[in-house]
Amino acid sequence: MNAIVMQAEGIHTYYGKSHILHGVDLEVREGEIVALLGRNGAGKSTTLRSLVGLTPAREGAVRIFGRATTDLPPYRIAGLGVGYVPEGRKIFPYLTVEENLKVPVDKPGHWSIPRIYELFPRLAERRSNLGRQLSGGEQEMLSIARALLLNPKIIILDEPSQGLAPLIVQEVFRIVVNAREHGISVLLVEQNVRAAVEIADRAYVLDHGQIVYAGDAAEFAKDEERVRELAGASAAEWDFGD
C-alpha cells in the first residue's frame, strides 16, 4: 500500500464559537485522487483550510509527509510541498497570464511554464491577456497552473468546477488526472459528485462536520440513492475518455 502523504485525525475546527468540524478523520496516499464530497455547508472548505493552516484545528492532529503540521502557518505547510487552489480562483486580475505564472517561486521539478503551456493550450493562446479578461474556465486553469508550478507533492483543490460549463469541467478534470499521472497526490473538494467520483480513487462524504462515508469512490458511485441523499448529486453521466 502506498505511503500516507496527508492525514487528519479527529480534527475539531471552530469559527469563533461555531463548532464546524466534529472529529474529522481522512487520509490521502501517494499517487491517488481523493474526493471530499458533501452538501453546501457540510464543512468541506473548512476541512481544507484546517489542513493547510488557514483555519487551524483546535483539537486533533494533522500530519503531512509524516510531520505534525497542526500548528504550522500556511507558508510553512506550502513549503513542505502542498499546493492549494482555493474556491474562487484568486488570480491577479490586472496581471497577464504570463505574469500570473511567474508569481510562484521557482521550484525544481517536472512543471515549468513551457510545460504548463503544453498542458493548457488555452493559456498559451492567451498568455498576453489580463487575468480579468479570461473566462471562468480559463481562470480556473490558471489557478491550477500556478499551483503546479510549485511542483507540489500534493495538490488540494476547492470546487474547481464551480460555475463552469460541462465541457470545461471535463477539461479541468482531465488536468487533475494528468497531475496524478505525474506523481502528484490530489485532494479534491467538489459539488459535482458524478464528475468527481469518475476520476477519484477513494471518497469521503461530510455531513454536518462529520465523515459519514469513507471508501472506494467507484463503490460509492454505484449507490445512486446514497449519492443523492448524502451529496445532493445529479445522475448526469460523465465521460472523461483517454
C-alpha positions as a LaTeX table, in Angstrom:
\begin{tabular}{lrrr}
\hline
Residue & $x$ (\AA) & $y$ (\AA) & $z$ (\AA) \\
\hline
Met1 & 0.00 & 0.00 & 0.00 \\
Asn2 & 1.27 & 3.48 & $-0.87$ \\
Ala3 & 2.54 & 5.77 & 1.88 \\
Ile4 & 0.22 & 8.29 & 3.53 \\
Val5 & 1.13 & 11.83 & 2.44 \\
Met6 & $-1.58$ & 13.73 & 4.34 \\
Gln7 & $-3.63$ & 12.68 & 7.34 \\
Ala8 & $-6.21$ & 14.28 & 9.62 \\
Glu9 & $-7.02$ & 12.56 & 12.91 \\
Gly10 & $-10.04$ & 13.65 & 14.93 \\
Ile11 & $-9.86$ & 17.31 & 13.98 \\
His12 & $-12.31$ & 19.78 & 15.50 \\
Thr13 & $-12.39$ & 23.24 & 13.94 \\
Tyr14 & $-14.32$ & 26.33 & 15.01 \\
Tyr15 & $-15.16$ & 29.73 & 13.56 \\
Gly16 & $-15.35$ & 31.78 & 16.75 \\
Lys17 & $-17.80$ & 29.84 & 18.94 \\
Ser18 & $-19.31$ & 27.94 & 15.99 \\
His19 & $-18.18$ & 24.30 & 16.04 \\
Ile20 & $-17.81$ & 23.35 & 12.34 \\
Leu21 & $-15.81$ & 20.10 & 12.21 \\
His22 & $-16.53$ & 17.31 & 14.68 \\
Gly23 & $-13.70$ & 14.79 & 14.76 \\
Val24 & $-12.88$ & 14.53 & 11.06 \\
Asp25 & $-10.56$ & 11.70 & 10.01 \\
Leu26 & $-9.20$ & 11.39 & 6.48 \\
Glu27 & $-6.05$ & 10.45 & 4.64 \\
Val28 & $-4.52$ & 10.87 & 1.20 \\
Arg29 & $-1.99$ & 8.35 & $-0.05$ \\
Glu30 & 0.81 & 8.74 & $-2.54$ \\
Gly31 & $-0.38$ & 8.84 & $-6.15$ \\
Glu32 & $-4.14$ & 8.85 & $-5.55$ \\
Ile33 & $-7.05$ & 11.21 & $-6.06$ \\
Val34 & $-9.33$ & 11.54 & $-3.05$ \\
Ala35 & $-12.70$ & 13.29 & $-3.35$ \\
Leu36 & $-14.23$ & 15.06 & $-0.36$ \\
Leu37 & $-17.96$ & 15.37 & $-1.01$ \\
Gly38 & $-21.00$ & 16.79 & 0.75 \\
Arg39 & $-23.75$ & 19.34 & 0.58 \\
Asn40 & $-23.19$ & 23.08 & 0.92 \\
Gly41 & $-22.30$ & 23.92 & 4.50 \\
Ala42 & $-21.16$ & 20.40 & 5.36 \\
Gly43 & $-17.65$ & 21.60 & 6.25 \\
Lys44 & $-15.66$ & 20.70 & 3.14 \\
Ser45 & $-13.85$ & 24.02 & 2.66 \\
Thr46 & $-13.24$ & 24.27 & 6.40 \\
Thr47 & $-11.57$ & 20.86 & 6.29 \\
Leu48 & $-9.22$ & 22.07 & 3.55 \\
Arg49 & $-8.47$ & 25.27 & 5.43 \\
Ser50 & $-7.61$ & 23.23 & 8.52 \\
Leu51 & $-5.27$ & 21.02 & 6.51 \\
Val52 & $-3.34$ & 23.98 & 5.04 \\
Gly53 & $-3.25$ & 26.03 & 8.23 \\
Leu54 & $-5.63$ & 28.83 & 7.27 \\
Thr55 & $-8.16$ & 27.86 & 9.95 \\
Pro56 & $-6.20$ & 25.63 & 12.34 \\
Ala57 & $-7.98$ & 22.82 & 14.15 \\
Arg58 & $-8.40$ & 23.35 & 17.90 \\
Glu59 & $-8.35$ & 19.62 & 18.61 \\
Gly60 & $-6.93$ & 16.62 & 16.79 \\
Ala61 & $-3.86$ & 16.34 & 14.59 \\
Val62 & $-2.81$ & 16.95 & 11.01 \\
Arg63 & 0.26 & 15.23 & 9.58 \\
Ile64 & 1.80 & 15.89 & 6.18 \\
Phe65 & 4.54 & 13.57 & 4.95 \\
Gly66 & 4.71 & 12.21 & 8.49 \\
Arg67 & 5.31 & 15.61 & 10.06 \\
Ala68 & 2.93 & 17.19 & 12.60 \\
Thr69 & 1.60 & 20.36 & 10.93 \\
Thr70 & $-1.49$ & 21.19 & 13.00 \\
Asp71 & 0.02 & 24.41 & 14.36 \\
Leu72 & 2.23 & 25.39 & 11.42 \\
Pro73 & 1.46 & 28.60 & 9.48 \\
Pro74 & 0.26 & 28.21 & 5.88 \\
Tyr75 & 3.57 & 29.26 & 4.28 \\
Arg76 & 5.43 & 26.53 & 6.17 \\
Ile77 & 2.86 & 23.94 & 5.08 \\
Ala78 & 3.15 & 25.10 & 1.45 \\
Gly79 & 6.92 & 24.79 & 1.76 \\
Leu80 & 6.56 & 21.09 & 2.53 \\
Gly81 & 5.18 & 20.54 & $-0.98$ \\
Val82 & 1.47 & 21.33 & $-0.63$ \\
Gly83 & $-0.28$ & 23.20 & $-3.45$ \\
Tyr84 & $-3.65$ & 24.80 & $-2.65$ \\
Val85 & $-6.18$ & 26.09 & $-5.17$ \\
Pro86 & $-8.89$ & 27.92 & $-3.19$ \\
Glu87 & $-12.51$ & 28.34 & $-4.13$ \\
Gly88 & $-12.98$ & 31.45 & $-6.25$ \\
Arg89 & $-9.68$ & 31.12 & $-8.18$ \\
Lys90 & $-7.88$ & 34.13 & $-6.64$ \\
Ile91 & $-5.78$ & 35.03 & $-9.68$ \\
Phe92 & $-4.30$ & 38.50 & $-10.18$ \\
Pro93 & $-6.83$ & 40.27 & $-12.45$ \\
Tyr94 & $-4.51$ & 43.04 & $-13.65$ \\
Leu95 & $-1.54$ & 40.80 & $-14.45$ \\
Thr96 & $-1.27$ & 38.92 & $-17.73$ \\
Val97 & $-1.47$ & 35.15 & $-17.86$ \\
Glu98 & 2.32 & 35.00 & $-18.23$ \\
Glu99 & 2.84 & 37.40 & $-15.31$ \\
Asn100 & 0.47 & 35.33 & $-13.15$ \\
Leu101 & 2.52 & 32.24 & $-13.95$ \\
Lys102 & 5.73 & 34.00 & $-12.91$ \\
Val103 & 4.37 & 34.82 & $-9.44$ \\
Pro104 & 5.10 & 31.39 & $-7.83$ \\
Val105 & 8.64 & 30.90 & $-6.61$ \\
Asp106 & 10.52 & 28.59 & $-8.97$ \\
Lys107 & 10.93 & 25.10 & $-7.56$ \\
Pro108 & 12.77 & 22.35 & $-9.40$ \\
Gly109 & 10.64 & 19.59 & $-10.84$ \\
His110 & 8.55 & 18.49 & $-13.79$ \\
Trp111 & 6.39 & 21.59 & $-14.11$ \\
Ser112 & 7.69 & 24.70 & $-15.84$ \\
Ile113 & 5.92 & 27.47 & $-17.79$ \\
Pro114 & 6.61 & 25.79 & $-21.17$ \\
Arg115 & 5.16 & 22.51 & $-19.84$ \\
Ile116 & 2.18 & 24.41 & $-18.44$ \\
Tyr117 & 1.50 & 25.83 & $-21.89$ \\
Glu118 & 1.63 & 22.31 & $-23.34$ \\
Leu119 & $-0.94$ & 21.10 & $-20.82$ \\
Phe120 & $-3.09$ & 24.26 & $-21.04$ \\
Pro121 & $-3.11$ & 25.35 & $-24.71$ \\
Arg122 & $-5.85$ & 27.88 & $-23.90$ \\
Leu123 & $-3.45$ & 29.67 & $-21.56$ \\
Ala124 & $-0.72$ & 29.64 & $-24.19$ \\
Glu125 & $-3.11$ & 31.33 & $-26.62$ \\
Arg126 & $-3.99$ & 33.95 & $-24.02$ \\
Arg127 & $-0.59$ & 34.49 & $-22.43$ \\
Ser128 & $-0.77$ & 38.25 & $-23.05$ \\
Asn129 & $-4.35$ & 38.65 & $-21.80$ \\
Leu130 & $-5.06$ & 40.09 & $-18.36$ \\
Gly131 & $-6.47$ & 37.73 & $-15.78$ \\
Arg132 & $-9.75$ & 39.62 & $-15.68$ \\
Gln133 & $-10.17$ & 39.09 & $-19.43$ \\
Leu134 & $-10.25$ & 35.30 & $-19.08$ \\
Ser135 & $-13.37$ & 33.17 & $-18.90$ \\
Gly136 & $-14.21$ & 31.37 & $-15.66$ \\
Gly137 & $-12.78$ & 28.13 & $-17.02$ \\
Glu138 & $-9.56$ & 29.80 & $-18.12$ \\
Gln139 & $-9.19$ & 31.46 & $-14.71$ \\
Glu140 & $-9.58$ & 28.06 & $-13.04$ \\
Met141 & $-6.92$ & 26.59 & $-15.34$ \\
Leu142 & $-4.61$ & 29.49 & $-14.49$ \\
Ser143 & $-5.17$ & 28.96 & $-10.78$ \\
Ile144 & $-4.34$ & 25.25 & $-11.09$ \\
Ala145 & $-1.34$ & 26.03 & $-13.31$ \\
Arg146 & 0.13 & 28.38 & $-10.69$ \\
Ala147 & $-0.16$ & 25.65 & $-8.07$ \\
Leu148 & 1.52 & 23.10 & $-10.36$ \\
Leu149 & 4.45 & 25.46 & $-10.92$ \\
Leu150 & 5.33 & 24.99 & $-7.25$ \\
Asn151 & 5.96 & 21.34 & $-8.19$ \\
Pro152 & 3.98 & 20.14 & $-5.17$ \\
Lys153 & 3.79 & 16.57 & $-3.91$ \\
Ile154 & 0.10 & 17.01 & $-3.15$ \\
Ile155 & $-2.40$ & 19.48 & $-4.57$ \\
Ile156 & $-5.64$ & 20.48 & $-2.85$ \\
Leu157 & $-8.47$ & 21.83 & $-4.98$ \\
Asp158 & $-11.59$ & 23.53 & $-3.63$ \\
Glu159 & $-14.56$ & 23.38 & $-6.03$ \\
Pro160 & $-12.63$ & 23.59 & $-9.33$ \\
Ser161 & $-15.77$ & 23.04 & $-11.42$ \\
Gln162 & $-17.86$ & 25.76 & $-9.75$ \\
Gly163 & $-19.75$ & 27.81 & $-12.31$ \\
Leu164 & $-18.18$ & 26.09 & $-15.32$ \\
Ala165 & $-19.88$ & 24.60 & $-18.37$ \\
Pro166 & $-19.81$ & 20.77 & $-18.57$ \\
Leu167 & $-17.24$ & 20.64 & $-21.39$ \\
Ile168 & $-14.89$ & 22.90 & $-19.44$ \\
Val169 & $-15.43$ & 20.79 & $-16.31$ \\
Gln170 & $-14.28$ & 17.74 & $-18.25$ \\
Glu171 & $-11.17$ & 19.60 & $-19.40$ \\
Val172 & $-10.33$ & 20.73 & $-15.86$ \\
Phe173 & $-10.78$ & 17.21 & $-14.53$ \\
Arg174 & $-8.52$ & 15.76 & $-17.24$ \\
Ile175 & $-5.85$ & 18.15 & $-15.98$ \\
Val176 & $-6.36$ & 16.81 & $-12.44$ \\
Val177 & $-5.86$ & 13.26 & $-13.74$ \\
Asn178 & $-2.74$ & 14.41 & $-15.59$ \\
Ala179 & $-1.32$ & 15.76 & $-12.32$ \\
Arg180 & $-1.79$ & 12.35 & $-10.70$ \\
Glu181 & $-0.07$ & 10.68 & $-13.67$ \\
His182 & 2.96 & 12.85 & $-12.90$ \\
Gly183 & 3.10 & 11.63 & $-9.31$ \\
Ile184 & 1.05 & 14.33 & $-7.55$ \\
Ser185 & $-1.48$ & 13.22 & $-4.94$ \\
Val186 & $-4.79$ & 15.11 & $-5.15$ \\
Leu187 & $-7.42$ & 16.04 & $-2.56$ \\
Leu188 & $-10.47$ & 17.35 & $-4.36$ \\
Val189 & $-13.48$ & 19.10 & $-2.82$ \\
Glu190 & $-16.27$ & 19.04 & $-5.34$ \\
Gln191 & $-20.02$ & 19.63 & $-5.51$ \\
Asn192 & $-20.22$ & 17.86 & $-8.86$ \\
Val193 & $-20.26$ & 14.38 & $-7.41$ \\
Arg194 & $-20.63$ & 12.46 & $-10.65$ \\
Ala195 & $-17.59$ & 14.16 & $-12.16$ \\
Ala196 & $-15.53$ & 13.73 & $-9.00$ \\
Val197 & $-16.13$ & 10.02 & $-8.43$ \\
Glu198 & $-15.38$ & 9.32 & $-12.08$ \\
Ile199 & $-11.72$ & 10.22 & $-11.51$ \\
Ala200 & $-11.28$ & 9.61 & $-7.76$ \\
Asp201 & $-9.77$ & 6.50 & $-6.20$ \\
Arg202 & $-11.44$ & 7.00 & $-2.84$ \\
Ala203 & $-14.18$ & 9.24 & $-1.48$ \\
Tyr204 & $-15.18$ & 10.77 & 1.82 \\
Val205 & $-18.58$ & 12.34 & 2.46 \\
Leu206 & $-19.03$ & 15.06 & 5.07 \\
Asp207 & $-22.37$ & 15.82 & 6.69 \\
His208 & $-22.69$ & 18.46 & 9.43 \\
Gly209 & $-18.94$ & 18.39 & 10.04 \\
Gln210 & $-18.65$ & 14.61 & 10.37 \\
Ile211 & $-17.44$ & 11.93 & 7.98 \\
Val212 & $-20.42$ & 9.71 & 7.11 \\
Tyr213 & $-18.80$ & 7.71 & 4.32 \\
Ala214 & $-15.21$ & 6.67 & 3.67 \\
Gly215 & $-14.33$ & 4.16 & 1.00 \\
Asp216 & $-13.90$ & 3.29 & $-2.64$ \\
Ala217 & $-15.15$ & 6.05 & $-4.96$ \\
Ala218 & $-16.48$ & 3.63 & $-7.59$ \\
Glu219 & $-18.47$ & 1.74 & $-4.96$ \\
Phe220 & $-19.96$ & 4.97 & $-3.68$ \\
Ala221 & $-20.90$ & 5.98 & $-7.23$ \\
Lys222 & $-22.91$ & 2.77 & $-7.71$ \\
Asp223 & $-25.27$ & 3.64 & $-4.87$ \\
Glu224 & $-27.38$ & 6.28 & $-6.59$ \\
Glu225 & $-29.72$ & 6.69 & $-3.63$ \\
Arg226 & $-26.83$ & 7.34 & $-1.28$ \\
Val227 & $-25.19$ & 9.69 & $-3.77$ \\
Arg228 & $-28.38$ & 11.74 & $-3.89$ \\
Glu229 & $-29.04$ & 11.58 & $-0.16$ \\
Leu230 & $-25.57$ & 12.38 & 1.13 \\
Ala231 & $-24.10$ & 14.54 & $-1.61$ \\
Gly232 & $-27.06$ & 16.02 & $-3.42$ \\
Ala233 & $-25.73$ & 14.84 & $-6.78$ \\
Ser234 & $-27.43$ & 14.63 & $-10.13$ \\
Ala235 & $-27.43$ & 11.43 & $-12.14$ \\
Ala236 & $-25.61$ & 13.08 & $-15.05$ \\
Glu237 & $-23.19$ & 10.87 & $-16.95$ \\
Trp238 & $-19.58$ & 11.95 & $-17.49$ \\
Asp239 & $-17.13$ & 10.53 & $-19.99$ \\
Phe240 & $-13.53$ & 11.59 & $-19.45$ \\
Gly241 & $-12.11$ & 9.36 & $-22.17$ \\
Asp242 & $-8.42$ & 8.55 & $-22.52$ \\
\hline
\end{tabular}
